[in-house]
Amino acid sequence: MTKISHLRNRMKNEYVSRNLNEAAALGEALIKEQISQTPGPGFSNDLFNLGLVYDEQNRLEKAAALYTKSLHHAGARDYEALATRSVNLAGVFARMEFFEPALHFYIQAREISKRHLGEEHPIYADTLYNLANLITDTDQDEAAISLHEEALAIREKTGLPDDILHSLHSLASLHGEAGDYEKALAYYSKALDKTFSIESQNNDVLLSKIVIDD
């Protein structure tokens, strides 16, 4: 195993174990080792992964710098990587309250995912959801509702249950703030039904495991 592979595996293990400080130190060592040579095809992913660590530590300037470098080093036709990096970079800028760059990278992610991944891809739905949340903060509620509705329609076909719940709660909240309490109640009711459905599925899985273990 090469030194780079060794560092990469150690960083991954520390990240999974939630030892973020150690993961960050190993990630920095990994990037430094690659820069001392000719960076390989995994360099963009390594930059992105280190950005994730700093993102979770709320070290946003470092995260933004690494996401930006990762975006520049991503393959020109690796559309999923380009969209994901754009979404994460936009999210960091949004948390830093830099509206214009956040909007730019969310729109970039939306265009990439829509054109190259398809309108039913989870990344496209996630981008719509995050873009809706961003413009909600600028009081563009009607546009935000439209984006949330589009994201929900996709997530109901392909998304995870938690993602569907997030969309339902967002729509309920926006309609409530707009004074449309009938629609707000309808979305909250859907969210409640989805919550019960998820809990029921979890119970089924647990009971199944108990029986199998017996």
N, CA and C of each residue as an Amber inpcrd file, in Angstrom:
protein
   642
   0.8470000  -1.2000000   0.0000000   0.0000000   0.0000000   0.0000000
   0.8830000   1.2500000   0.0000000   0.5830000   2.1850000  -0.8920000
   1.3520000   3.4180000  -0.9660000   1.0420000   4.3080000   0.2230000
   1.8900000   5.3020000   0.4310000   1.6630000   6.2340000   1.5340000
   0.3510000   6.9850000   1.3510000   0.0580000   7.3520000   0.1090000
  -1.1820000   8.0750000  -0.1730000  -2.3950000   7.2130000   0.1710000
  -2.3790000   5.9530000  -0.2460000  -3.4870000   5.0480000   0.0530000
  -3.6320000   4.8410000   1.5560000  -2.5000000   4.7320000   2.2330000
  -2.5140000   4.5430000   3.6830000  -3.1470000   5.7500000   4.3780000
  -2.7360000   6.9510000   3.9880000  -3.3040000   8.1650000   4.5740000
  -4.7940000   8.2840000   4.2690000  -5.1600000   7.9290000   3.0470000
  -6.5640000   8.0200000   2.6300000  -7.4380000   7.0870000   3.4690000
  -6.9700000   5.8720000   3.6790000  -7.7430000   4.9110000   4.4690000
  -7.8340000   5.3290000   5.9370000  -6.7380000   5.8390000   6.4700000
  -6.7520000   6.2800000   7.8610000  -7.7040000   7.4640000   8.0460000
  -7.6750000   8.3850000   7.0870000  -8.5770000   9.5360000   7.1740000
 -10.0360000   9.0810000   7.1490000 -10.3280000   8.1570000   6.2430000
 -11.6950000   7.6460000   6.1430000 -12.1310000   7.0050000   7.4560000
 -11.2620000   6.2000000   8.0440000 -11.6090000   5.5180000   9.2990000
 -11.8490000   6.5110000  10.4310000 -11.0180000   7.5440000  10.5080000
 -11.1960000   8.5460000  11.5610000 -12.4770000   9.3390000  11.3460000
 -12.7930000   9.6150000  10.0850000 -14.0310000  10.3430000   9.7890000
 -15.2480000   9.5040000  10.1800000 -15.2280000   8.2390000   9.8130000
 -16.3450000   7.3530000  10.1550000 -16.4880000   7.2370000  11.6670000
 -15.3650000   7.2560000  12.3650000 -15.3840000   7.1720000  13.8330000
 -15.7040000   8.5130000  14.4820000 -15.9070000   9.5450000  13.6580000
 -16.2410000  10.8970000  14.1130000 -15.1100000  11.5680000  14.8680000
 -13.8820000  11.1420000  14.5940000 -12.7060000  11.8290000  15.1370000
 -12.2850000  12.8860000  14.1190000 -13.0120000  13.9900000  14.1040000
 -12.8590000  14.9560000  13.0160000 -11.5250000  15.6900000  13.0520000
 -11.0020000  15.9750000  14.2220000  -9.7060000  16.6510000  14.2910000
  -8.6040000  15.7770000  13.6950000  -8.6360000  14.4940000  14.0260000
  -7.6400000  13.5710000  13.4940000  -7.8430000  13.3810000  11.9930000
  -9.1060000  13.3200000  11.5730000  -9.3920000  13.1920000  10.1430000
  -8.8720000  14.3990000   9.3730000  -9.0320000  15.5880000   9.9530000
  -8.5420000  16.8040000   9.3030000  -7.0250000  16.7900000   9.1870000
  -6.3430000  16.3870000  10.2480000  -4.8720000  16.3380000  10.2290000
  -4.3830000  15.3510000   9.1800000  -5.0310000  14.1960000   9.0980000
  -4.6490000  13.1960000   8.0990000  -4.9700000  13.6850000   6.6890000
  -6.0850000  14.3890000   6.5470000  -6.4380000  14.9420000   5.2430000
  -5.4340000  15.9740000   4.7680000  -4.9800000  16.8280000   5.6750000
  -3.9570000  17.8190000   5.3210000  -2.6650000  17.1300000   4.9000000
  -2.2980000  16.0800000   5.6260000  -1.0880000  15.3290000   5.2770000
  -1.2430000  14.6570000   3.9170000  -2.4350000  14.1620000   3.6500000
  -2.7160000  13.5120000   2.3700000  -2.5890000  14.4960000   1.2110000
  -3.1510000  15.6720000   1.3600000  -3.0760000  16.6860000   0.3020000
  -1.6240000  17.1260000   0.1000000  -0.9190000  17.3440000   1.1890000
   0.4920000  17.7550000   1.1090000   1.3240000  16.7030000   0.3930000
   1.0760000  15.4420000   0.6870000   1.8180000  14.3480000   0.0510000
   1.5580000  14.3180000  -1.4500000   0.3260000  14.5610000  -1.8460000
   0.0050000  14.5300000  -3.2790000   0.5750000  15.7330000  -4.0150000
   0.5650000  16.8900000  -3.3560000   1.1130000  18.0840000  -3.9940000
   2.6220000  17.9350000  -4.2160000   3.2830000  17.2040000  -3.3230000
   4.7260000  16.9850000  -3.4630000   5.0460000  16.0950000  -4.6600000
   4.0340000  15.4030000  -5.1680000   4.1910000  14.5800000  -6.3490000
   3.2940000  15.1680000  -7.4500000   2.8870000  14.3350000  -8.3840000
   1.8760000  14.7490000  -9.3510000   0.5440000  14.2180000  -8.8750000
  -0.3980000  15.0920000  -8.5330000  -1.6790000  14.6100000  -7.9920000
  -2.3500000  13.6160000  -8.9250000  -2.8580000  12.5310000  -8.3400000
  -3.4990000  11.4800000  -9.1080000  -4.9730000  11.7540000  -9.3380000
  -5.6850000  10.7910000  -9.9170000  -7.1040000  10.9800000 -10.2430000
  -7.9960000  11.1370000  -9.0190000  -7.5260000  10.7080000  -7.8520000
  -8.3340000  10.8370000  -6.6510000  -8.1540000  12.1550000  -5.9230000
  -7.3590000  13.0510000  -6.4810000  -7.0310000  14.2980000  -5.7930000
  -8.2650000  15.1560000  -5.5370000  -9.1540000  15.2480000  -6.5260000
 -10.3680000  16.0460000  -6.3650000 -11.2300000  15.5030000  -5.2310000
 -11.3480000  14.1840000  -5.1570000 -12.1340000  13.5790000  -4.0760000
 -11.4940000  13.8240000  -2.7150000 -10.1680000  13.7870000  -2.6530000
  -9.4800000  14.0160000  -1.3800000  -9.6920000  15.4510000  -0.9030000
  -9.6340000  16.4000000  -1.8260000  -9.9150000  17.7880000  -1.4800000
 -11.3480000  17.9430000  -0.9740000 -12.2660000  17.2930000  -1.6840000
 -13.6720000  17.3560000  -1.3080000 -13.9070000  16.7440000   0.0740000
 -13.2880000  15.5940000   0.3220000 -13.4830000  14.9220000   1.6080000
 -12.9310000  15.7430000   2.7680000 -11.7850000  16.3830000   2.5600000
 -11.2460000  17.2480000   3.6030000 -12.1560000  18.4570000   3.8050000
 -12.7240000  18.9570000   2.7080000 -13.7070000  20.0320000   2.8200000
 -14.9040000  19.6160000   3.6500000 -15.3600000  18.3800000   3.4750000
 -16.4730000  17.8670000   4.2670000 -16.1500000  17.8840000   5.7590000
 -14.9280000  17.4980000   6.0910000 -14.5240000  17.4720000   7.5040000
 -14.5970000  18.8790000   8.0840000 -13.9900000  19.8360000   7.3850000
 -14.0140000  21.2180000   7.8760000 -15.4390000  21.7760000   7.8860000
 -16.2460000  21.3760000   6.9130000 -17.6430000  21.7960000   6.8600000
 -18.3610000  21.3510000   8.1300000 -18.1790000  20.1010000   8.5100000
 -18.8440000  19.5820000   9.6980000 -18.2990000  20.2050000  10.9850000
 -17.0710000  20.6820000  10.9220000 -16.5030000  21.3810000  12.0780000
 -16.8890000  22.8590000  12.1040000 -17.6540000  23.2740000  11.1010000
 -18.0740000  24.6700000  10.9640000 -16.8900000  25.6050000  10.7090000
 -15.8300000  25.0660000  10.1350000 -14.6800000  25.8790000   9.7290000
 -14.9050000  26.2340000   8.2620000 -15.7770000  27.1980000   8.0550000
 -16.3850000  27.4090000   6.7490000 -15.4220000  27.9610000   5.7070000
 -14.5110000  28.8370000   6.0970000 -13.5670000  29.3800000   5.1220000
 -12.6760000  28.2870000   4.5480000 -12.2040000  27.3960000   5.4120000
 -11.3920000  26.2810000   4.9390000 -12.2130000  25.3510000   4.0480000
 -13.4450000  25.0860000   4.4670000 -14.3180000  24.2220000   3.6700000
 -14.5570000  24.8200000   2.2880000 -14.8370000  26.1190000   2.2240000
 -15.0940000  26.7780000   0.9430000 -13.8770000  26.7010000   0.0300000
 -12.6870000  26.9290000   0.5940000 -11.4630000  26.8800000  -0.2080000
 -11.2360000  25.4910000  -0.7840000 -11.4790000  24.4660000   0.0260000
 -11.2580000  23.0950000  -0.4290000 -12.3140000  22.6570000  -1.4350000
 -13.5770000  23.0220000  -1.2080000 -14.6160000  22.7020000  -2.1840000
 -14.3150000  23.3650000  -3.5310000 -13.8230000  24.5990000  -3.4830000
 -13.5010000  25.3230000  -4.7150000 -12.3780000  24.6180000  -5.4720000
 -11.3180000  24.2450000  -4.7610000 -10.2090000  23.5180000  -5.4000000
 -10.6800000  22.1730000  -5.9470000 -11.5300000  21.5010000  -5.1740000
 -12.0560000  20.2140000  -5.6080000 -12.8710000  20.3560000  -6.8860000
 -13.6430000  21.4210000  -6.9660000 -14.4480000  21.6850000  -8.1600000
 -13.5630000  21.9070000  -9.3710000 -12.4680000  22.6380000  -9.1750000
 -11.5530000  22.9210000 -10.2830000 -10.8220000  21.6720000 -10.7600000
 -10.5980000  20.7150000  -9.8600000  -9.8670000  19.5060000 -10.2180000
 -10.7800000  18.3580000 -10.6450000 -12.0930000  18.5410000 -10.5540000
 -13.0200000  17.4790000 -10.9610000 -12.9830000  17.3040000 -12.4710000
 -13.2420000  16.0980000 -12.9230000 -13.2520000  15.8380000 -14.3580000
 -14.3410000  16.6200000 -15.0600000 -14.0490000  17.0840000 -16.2640000
 -14.9940000  17.9280000 -16.9980000 -16.3030000  17.2090000 -17.2980000
 -16.2690000  15.8800000 -17.3520000 -17.4710000  15.1060000 -17.6360000
 -17.9770000  14.3230000 -16.4150000 -17.3830000  14.5670000 -15.2660000
 -17.8560000  13.9240000 -14.0460000 -18.9640000  14.7960000 -13.4770000
 -20.1410000  14.7110000 -14.0920000 -21.2100000  15.6580000 -13.8050000
 -21.7570000  15.5140000 -12.3840000 -21.7830000  14.2940000 -11.8670000
 -22.2640000  14.1120000 -10.4970000 -21.3280000  14.7950000  -9.5110000
 -20.0200000  14.6630000  -9.7430000 -19.0490000  15.3250000  -8.8700000
 -19.1620000  16.8390000  -9.0030000 -19.2980000  17.3450000 -10.2130000
 -19.4050000  18.7870000 -10.4320000 -20.6480000  19.3520000  -9.7390000
 -21.7610000  18.6340000  -9.8460000 -22.9920000  19.1090000  -9.2150000
 -22.8890000  19.0520000  -7.6940000 -22.3550000  17.9450000  -7.1700000
 -22.2470000  17.7940000  -5.7170000 -21.3360000  18.8490000  -5.1200000
 -20.2120000  19.0820000  -5.7380000 -19.2750000  20.0890000  -5.2380000
 -19.8900000  21.4790000  -5.2900000 -20.6410000  21.7590000  -6.3360000
 -21.3100000  23.0620000  -6.4480000 -22.3510000  23.2460000  -5.3520000
 -23.1100000  22.1820000  -5.0660000 -24.1210000  22.2530000  -4.0040000
 -23.4670000  22.5160000  -2.6470000 -22.4140000  21.7610000  -2.3470000
 -21.7670000  21.9210000  -1.0470000 -21.1250000  23.2940000  -0.8980000
 -20.5140000  23.7790000  -1.9780000 -19.8970000  25.0970000  -1.9350000
 -20.9590000  26.1730000  -1.7320000 -22.0800000  26.0310000  -2.4230000
 -23.1840000  26.9760000  -2.2450000 -23.6890000  26.9580000  -0.8060000
 -23.7830000  25.7560000  -0.2300000 -24.2640000  25.6420000   1.1400000
 -23.3670000  26.3450000   2.1380000 -22.0630000  26.2370000   1.9180000
 -21.1160000  26.9230000   2.8040000 -21.2600000  28.4320000   2.6640000
 -21.3490000  28.9180000   1.4240000 -21.5200000  30.3590000   1.2200000
 -22.8240000  30.8570000   1.8510000 -23.8750000  30.0310000   1.7730000
 -25.1500000  30.4200000   2.3810000 -25.0050000  30.5520000   3.8920000
 -24.3070000  29.6180000   4.5060000 -24.1120000  29.6840000   5.9600000
 -23.2150000  30.8500000   6.3530000 -22.3420000  31.2770000   5.4340000
 -21.5010000  32.4450000   5.6780000 -22.2480000  33.7460000   5.3530000
 -23.5000000  33.5930000   4.8770000 -24.3600000  34.7210000   4.5000000
 -23.7970000  35.4990000   3.3160000 -23.1640000  34.7730000   2.3980000
 -22.7210000  35.3380000   1.1300000 -23.7480000  34.9070000   0.0810000
 -24.8050000  35.7150000  -0.0760000 -25.9500000  35.3060000  -0.8810000
 -25.5940000  35.1180000  -2.3580000 -24.9020000  36.0640000  -2.9480000
 -24.6580000  36.0110000  -4.3980000 -23.8660000  34.7690000  -4.8210000
 -22.7130000  34.4670000  -4.1930000 -22.0140000  33.2400000  -4.5960000
 -22.8170000  31.9810000  -4.2870000 -23.5840000  31.9940000  -3.1960000
 -24.4270000  30.8350000  -2.8860000 -25.4460000  30.6150000  -3.9990000
 -26.0940000  31.6890000  -4.4250000 -27.0720000  31.6020000  -5.5050000
 -26.4110000  31.1170000  -6.7910000 -25.2260000  31.6440000  -7.0970000
 -24.5060000  31.2600000  -8.3110000 -24.2490000  29.7630000  -8.3570000
 -23.7440000  29.2070000  -7.2670000 -23.3650000  27.7910000  -7.2880000
 -24.5860000  26.8730000  -7.1850000 -25.6590000  27.3110000  -6.5370000
 -26.8780000  26.5010000  -6.5660000 -27.4540000  26.4530000  -7.9780000
 -27.4600000  27.5840000  -8.6670000 -27.9650000  27.6050000 -10.0480000
 -27.0640000  26.7590000 -10.9460000 -25.7510000  26.8440000 -10.7280000
 -24.8180000  26.0210000 -11.4990000 -25.1050000  24.5350000 -11.2750000
 -25.3090000  24.1510000 -10.0180000 -25.6150000  22.7500000  -9.7060000
 -26.9380000  22.3270000 -10.3370000 -27.9130000  23.2250000 -10.3140000
 -29.2140000  22.8980000 -10.9030000 -29.0860000  22.6570000 -12.3990000
 -28.3340000  23.5010000 -13.0850000 -28.1910000  23.3520000 -14.5250000
 -27.4140000  22.0840000 -14.8870000 -26.3460000  21.8080000 -14.1480000
 -25.5550000  20.6070000 -14.4160000 -26.3820000  19.3500000 -14.1840000
 -27.0520000  19.2900000 -13.0460000 -27.8070000  18.0820000 -12.7140000
 -29.0160000  17.8980000 -13.6320000 -29.6850000  19.0000000 -13.9720000
 -30.8440000  18.9040000 -14.8610000 -30.4360000  18.4360000 -16.2430000
 -29.3520000  18.9870000 -16.7640000 -28.9350000  18.6850000 -18.1390000
 -28.2840000  17.3180000 -18.2670000 -27.4640000  16.9500000 -17.2870000
 -26.6280000  15.7550000 -17.4460000 -27.0350000  14.5730000 -16.5740000
 -27.7580000  14.8200000 -15.4860000 -28.1580000  13.7230000 -14.6010000
 -29.6390000  13.4000000 -14.7170000 -30.4230000  14.3820000 -15.1380000
 -31.8530000  14.1570000 -15.3190000 -32.6780000  14.7830000 -14.2000000
 -33.9250000  15.0980000 -14.5240000 -34.7910000  15.8220000 -13.5990000
 -35.3630000  14.9470000 -12.4850000 -35.0620000  13.6540000 -12.4850000
 -35.4970000  12.7970000 -11.3820000 -34.3130000  12.3380000 -10.5330000
 -33.1590000  12.9320000 -10.7740000 -31.9610000  12.5510000  -9.9960000
 -32.0300000  13.2030000  -8.6120000 -31.6290000  12.4740000  -7.5650000
 -31.6650000  13.0490000  -6.2030000 -30.8720000  14.3440000  -6.0560000
 -29.7530000  14.4720000  -6.7540000 -28.9610000  15.7030000  -6.6440000
 -29.7560000  16.8900000  -7.1870000 -30.5110000  16.6640000  -8.2630000
 -31.3500000  17.7390000  -8.8080000 -32.4040000  18.1540000  -7.7870000
 -33.0380000  17.1790000  -7.1600000 -34.0430000  17.4780000  -6.1420000
 -33.4250000  18.2010000  -4.9480000 -32.2600000  17.7350000  -4.5060000
 -31.5880000  18.3810000  -3.3740000 -31.2310000  19.8260000  -3.7000000
 -30.8060000  20.0460000  -4.9410000 -30.4350000  21.4030000  -5.3590000
 -31.6470000  22.3250000  -5.3390000 -32.7710000  21.8370000  -5.8520000
 -33.9980000  22.6340000  -5.8210000 -34.4000000  22.9680000  -4.3930000
 -34.3090000  21.9700000  -3.5200000 -34.6800000  22.1610000  -2.1120000
 -33.7920000  23.2210000  -1.4560000 -32.4850000  23.1090000  -1.6640000
 -31.5590000  24.0620000  -1.0470000 -31.7000000  25.4590000  -1.6430000
 -31.9290000  25.5250000  -2.9420000 -32.1430000  26.8200000  -3.5870000
 -33.4070000  27.4760000  -3.0540000 -34.4450000  26.6790000  -2.8370000
 -35.6880000  27.2080000  -2.2670000 -35.4490000  27.7800000  -0.8790000
 -34.6820000  27.0760000  -0.0720000 -34.3840000  27.5800000   1.2760000
 -33.6010000  28.8880000   1.2150000 -32.6820000  28.9820000   0.2460000
 -31.8820000  30.2010000   0.1200000 -32.7600000  31.3950000  -0.2230000
 -33.6240000  31.2390000  -1.2090000 -34.4100000  32.4050000  -1.6330000
 -35.5360000  32.6960000  -0.6460000 -35.8960000  31.7140000   0.1970000
 -36.8570000  31.9990000   1.2710000 -36.3140000  33.0780000   2.1900000
 -35.0030000  33.0520000   2.4030000 -34.3770000  34.0450000   3.2770000
 -34.3980000  35.4450000   2.6750000 -34.7280000  35.5470000   1.3780000
 -34.8210000  36.8590000   0.7320000 -36.2760000  37.2190000   0.4440000
 -37.2000000  36.5170000   1.1360000 -38.6360000  36.8100000   1.0430000
 -39.2230000  36.5590000  -0.3380000 -38.6260000  35.6290000  -1.0880000
 -39.1990000  35.2290000  -2.3770000 -40.0270000  33.9570000  -2.1620000
 -41.0790000  34.0830000  -1.3770000 -41.8130000  32.9050000  -0.9230000
 -42.5050000  32.1610000  -2.0570000 -43.0770000  32.8620000  -3.0210000
 -43.7820000  32.1890000  -4.1120000 -42.8160000  31.3490000  -4.9390000
 -41.6610000  31.9110000  -5.2410000 -40.6590000  31.1610000  -5.9950000
 -40.1440000  29.9780000  -5.1840000 -39.9790000  30.1900000  -3.8850000
 -39.5110000  29.1180000  -3.0050000 -40.5200000  27.9820000  -2.9630000
 -41.8070000  28.3010000  -2.8740000 -42.8510000  27.2780000  -2.8490000
 -42.8220000  26.4590000  -4.1330000 -42.6600000  27.1370000  -5.2610000
 -42.6090000  26.4390000  -6.5470000 -41.4390000  25.4560000  -6.5990000
 -40.2780000  25.8880000  -6.1220000 -39.1030000  25.0090000  -6.1050000
 -39.3000000  23.8450000  -5.1450000 -39.8570000  24.1150000  -3.9740000
 -40.1080000  23.0520000  -3.0040000 -41.1030000  22.0250000  -3.5550000
 -42.1210000  22.5080000  -4.2610000 -43.1060000  21.5840000  -4.8320000
 -42.4670000  20.6890000  -5.8880000 -41.5820000  21.2670000  -6.7020000
 -40.8870000  20.4730000  -7.7080000 -39.9650000  19.4450000  -7.0490000
 -39.2540000  19.8770000  -6.0090000 -38.3700000  18.9560000  -5.2900000
 -39.1680000  17.8260000  -4.6440000 -40.3130000  18.1660000  -4.0460000
 -41.1420000  17.1550000  -3.3950000 -41.6420000  16.1220000  -4.4030000
 -42.0650000  16.5790000  -5.5720000 -42.5690000  15.6500000  -6.5900000
 -41.4970000  14.6330000  -6.9850000 -40.2610000  15.0940000  -7.0800000
 -39.1560000  14.1870000  -7.4220000 -38.8660000  13.2560000  -6.2510000
 -38.8160000  13.8080000  -5.0550000 -38.4720000  13.0030000  -3.8760000
 -39.5290000  11.9450000  -3.5870000 -40.7780000  12.2320000  -3.9000000
 -41.8320000  11.2330000  -3.6790000 -41.6640000  10.0410000  -4.6180000
 -40.9640000  10.2380000  -5.7260000 -40.6950000   9.1340000  -6.6490000
 -39.3940000   8.4120000  -6.3080000 -38.3900000   9.1850000  -5.9320000
 -37.0490000   8.5960000  -5.8400000 -36.3350000   8.8720000  -4.5220000
 -36.8530000   9.7830000  -3.6980000 -36.1020000  10.2630000  -2.5490000
 -36.2150000   9.3870000  -1.3200000 -35.3830000   9.6910000  -0.3280000
 -35.4300000   9.0320000   0.9670000 -36.5920000   9.5960000   1.7860000
 -37.1600000   8.7950000   2.6780000 -38.2900000   9.2780000   3.4910000
 -37.9840000  10.5610000   4.2490000 -36.7850000  10.6840000   4.8140000
 -36.4360000  11.9010000   5.5520000 -36.4280000  13.1230000   4.6370000
 -35.9740000  12.9450000   3.3850000 -35.9690000  14.0530000   2.4330000
 -37.4000000  14.4980000   2.1200000 -38.2930000  13.5270000   1.9700000
 -39.6950000  13.8530000   1.7140000 -40.2780000  14.6330000   2.8880000
 -39.9640000  14.2020000   4.0970000 -40.4380000  14.9080000   5.2900000
 -39.9460000  16.3460000   5.3240000 -38.6770000  16.5610000   4.9940000
 -38.1270000  17.9180000   4.9890000 -38.8830000  18.8060000   4.0030000
 -39.1790000  18.2540000   2.8270000 -39.9170000  19.0320000   1.8250000
 -41.3270000  19.3540000   2.3010000 -41.9980000  18.3680000   2.8970000
 -43.3580000  18.5960000   3.3950000 -43.3900000  19.6600000   4.4900000
 -42.4530000  19.5870000   5.4190000 -42.4110000  20.5750000   6.5070000
 -42.1040000  21.9730000   5.9610000 -41.2080000  22.0520000   4.9860000
 -40.8760000  23.3560000   4.4090000 -42.0970000  23.9800000   3.7310000
 -42.8270000  23.1670000   2.9760000 -44.0180000  23.6820000   2.2990000
 -45.1010000  24.0760000   3.2980000 -45.2730000  23.2760000   4.3290000
 -46.2610000  23.6210000   5.3620000 -45.9100000  24.9470000   6.0260000
 -44.6350000  25.1130000   6.3310000 -44.1930000  26.3350000   6.9930000
 -44.3910000  27.5610000   6.1020000 -44.0260000  27.4410000   4.8330000
 -44.1620000  28.5730000   3.9170000 -45.6220000  28.9620000   3.7160000
 -46.4940000  27.9760000   3.5480000 -47.9130000  28.2800000   3.3670000
 -48.5050000  28.8830000   4.6460000 -48.0270000  28.4030000   5.7970000
 -48.4980000  28.9770000   7.0520000 -48.0970000  30.4290000   7.1900000
 -46.8380000  30.7330000   6.8260000 -46.3640000  32.1140000   6.9110000
 -47.1090000  33.0210000   5.9320000 -47.5610000  32.4220000   4.8130000
 -48.3070000  33.2100000   3.8210000 -49.7760000  33.3530000   4.1910000
 -50.1940000  32.7040000   5.2700000 -51.5820000  32.8050000   5.7070000
 -52.5120000  31.8030000   5.0600000 -51.9610000  30.8730000   4.2660000
 -52.7920000  29.8430000   3.6350000 -52.7960000  28.6220000   4.5560000
 -53.6130000  28.7050000   5.5970000 -53.5800000  27.6920000   6.6460000
 -54.1520000  26.3510000   6.1820000 -55.0190000  26.3850000   5.2040000
 -55.5830000  25.1350000   4.6870000 -54.4860000  24.2910000   4.0310000
 -53.6710000  24.9270000   3.1850000 -52.5750000  24.1980000   2.5430000
 -51.5120000  23.8060000   3.5620000 -51.2600000  24.6960000   4.5220000
 -50.2730000  24.3870000   5.5540000 -50.6930000  23.1400000   6.3260000
 -51.9690000  23.0810000   6.6920000 -52.4750000  21.9290000   7.4350000
 -52.3970000  20.6650000   6.5920000 -52.6670000  20.7960000   5.2890000
 -52.6170000  19.6260000   4.4090000 -51.2010000  19.0520000   4.3440000
 -50.2030000  19.9290000   4.2420000 -48.8200000  19.4540000   4.1860000
 -48.3610000  18.8960000   5.5350000 -48.7950000  19.5270000   6.6280000
 -48.4490000  18.9930000   7.9430000 -49.0830000  17.6110000   8.1460000
 -50.2960000  17.4240000   7.6470000 -50.9710000  16.1250000   7.7690000
 -50.2170000  15.0630000   6.9680000 -49.7780000  15.4340000   5.7740000
 -48.9850000  14.5050000   4.9720000 -47.6860000  14.1410000   5.6840000
 -47.0760000  15.1380000   6.2980000 -45.8270000  14.8930000   7.0210000
 -46.0560000  13.9500000   8.1940000 -47.1780000  14.1320000   8.8840000
 -47.5010000  13.2700000  10.0160000 -47.7300000  11.8350000   9.5510000
 -48.4600000  11.6800000   8.4400000 -48.6940000  10.3470000   7.8860000
 -47.3760000   9.6810000   7.4910000 -46.4760000  10.4660000   6.8910000
 -45.1740000   9.9300000   6.4760000 -44.3580000   9.5140000   7.6900000
 -44.4440000  10.3070000   8.7750000 -43.7160000   9.9620000   9.9990000
 -44.1890000   8.6290000  10.5530000 -45.5170000   8.4400000  10.6010000
 -46.0720000   7.1720000  11.0880000 -45.6470000   6.0160000  10.1800000
 -45.6100000   6.2670000   8.8840000 -45.2070000   5.2230000   7.9370000
 -43.7590000   4.8090000   8.1640000 -42.8800000   5.7970000   8.3830000
 -41.4660000   5.5000000   8.6250000 -41.3000000   4.7020000   9.9120000
 -42.0230000   5.1280000  10.9710000 -41.9310000   4.4170000  12.2490000
 -42.4230000   2.9810000  12.1110000 -43.4780000   2.7760000  11.3240000
 -44.0120000   1.4390000  11.1000000 -43.0020000   0.5650000  10.3670000
 -42.3520000   1.1360000   9.3410000 -41.3410000   0.3880000   8.5970000
 -40.1770000   0.0160000   9.4900000 -39.7660000   0.9400000  10.3530000
 -38.6570000   0.6590000  11.2660000 -39.0210000  -0.4690000  12.2230000
 -40.2600000  -0.4700000  12.7010000 -40.7080000  -1.5290000  13.5980000
 -40.7330000  -2.8740000  12.8810000 -41.1560000  -2.8640000  11.6100000
 -41.1720000  -4.1050000  10.8370000 -39.7670000  -4.6750000  10.6840000
 -38.8020000  -3.8030000  10.4220000 -37.4210000  -4.2410000  10.2750000
 -36.9040000  -4.8100000  11.5830000 -37.2050000  -4.1250000  12.6920000
 -36.7370000  -4.5800000  13.9940000 -37.3340000  -5.9460000  14.3390000
 -38.6460000  -6.1150000  14.1270000 -39.2870000  -7.3900000  14.4200000
 -38.7250000  -8.5060000  13.5500000 -38.4560000  -8.1870000  12.3040000
 -37.8880000  -9.1710000  11.3930000 -36.5220000  -9.6280000  11.8860000
 -35.7150000  -8.6930000  12.3670000 -34.3850000  -9.0440000  12.8510000
 -34.4740000  -9.9180000  14.0920000 -35.4470000  -9.6090000  14.9730000
 -35.5970000 -10.3990000  16.1920000 -35.9370000 -11.8440000  15.8520000
 -36.8480000 -11.9990000  14.8830000 -37.2590000 -13.3450000  14.4920000
 -36.1110000 -14.0970000  13.8520000 -35.3720000 -13.4280000  12.9980000
 -34.2450000 -14.0700000  12.3240000 -33.1780000 -14.4640000  13.3440000
 -32.8990000 -13.5670000  14.2800000 -31.8800000 -13.8790000  15.2860000
 -32.2780000 -15.0620000  16.1580000 -33.6020000 -15.2260000  16.3590000
 -34.0890000 -16.3220000  17.1820000 -33.9050000 -17.6380000  16.4410000
